[in-house]
Amino acid sequence: MNDLRLITGGFFYLYKKMEHTICYLSKQAEALKDSELENLFKYILATNPLLNITGALLHNNAFFLQVLEGKKETIKELFAKIRKDKRHKNILMILDQKIENRIFQNYEANFSIMKSKADIERLNTYLSHYDFENKYPKNIKTLIEPFLL
Ligand SMILES: Cc1cc2nc3c(=O)[nH]c(=O)nc-3n(C[C@H](O)[C@H](O)[C@H](O)COP(=O)(O)O)c2cc1C
């Protein structure tokens, strides 16, 4: 009986610990004005910490690359809204998977908007300290590389 309790407890602990990431690429809508973009960024920076979502939104040359990390239900619910959002188009899903550890939990900000090359270079340096046996940080590093060009 005690063993059973230990095993179910162990599974429950692992389930609670399990987190999820979604990563996608998209193109900004042509009609989107700079002021509207700034308002969207402000909204995201205010909302994601409340949802305990970590990650980054890279914006460069009218493209978005977003990494969202958090509880599976929270991430799926948010992405359902994002994919219907008319402020971007041509959404290409890149990652939709469970993760053992969040990359952005210990980054400068738990959720960052990255617009300059310097922002992305700092993230690239941070990612180069990761253990590359782990596929997730390795994939993210590969994905941000074109934004450094
Ligand atoms: C490229 C892009 C990225 C977005 N990222 C987020 C995000 O990380 N967090 C968030 O709350 N909303 C984000 N949004 C906004 C959502 O699509 C949506 O407008 C917002 O969650 C409010 O939805 P609601 O009014 O139905 O609650 C993003 C929108 C776009 C176009």
The ligand as an ORCA input file, in Angstrom:
! r2SCAN-3c Opt
* xyz 0 1
  C       3.100     37.810    -32.584
  C       2.159     37.853    -31.406
  C       2.591     37.356    -30.183
  C       1.755     37.396    -29.073
  N       2.208     36.921    -27.879
  C       1.426     37.002    -26.786
  C       1.911     36.554    -25.523
  O       3.026     36.072    -25.395
  N       1.088     36.707    -24.446
  C      -0.178     37.242    -24.539
  O      -0.883     37.350    -23.525
  N      -0.646     37.656    -25.724
  C       0.119     37.555    -26.848
  N      -0.368     37.997    -28.050
  C      -1.723     38.590    -28.099
  C      -2.813     37.521    -28.211
  O      -2.948     37.136    -29.558
  C      -4.174     38.093    -27.704
  O      -4.473     39.264    -28.371
  C      -4.116     38.366    -26.220
  O      -3.751     37.199    -25.516
  C      -5.461     38.883    -25.654
  O      -6.475     37.976    -25.926
  P      -7.900     38.095    -25.200
  O      -8.307     39.543    -25.311
  O      -8.792     37.183    -25.981
  O      -7.699     37.666    -23.776
  C       0.442     37.945    -29.195
  C       0.015     38.411    -30.447
  C       0.861     38.377    -31.541
  C       0.394     38.903    -32.871
*
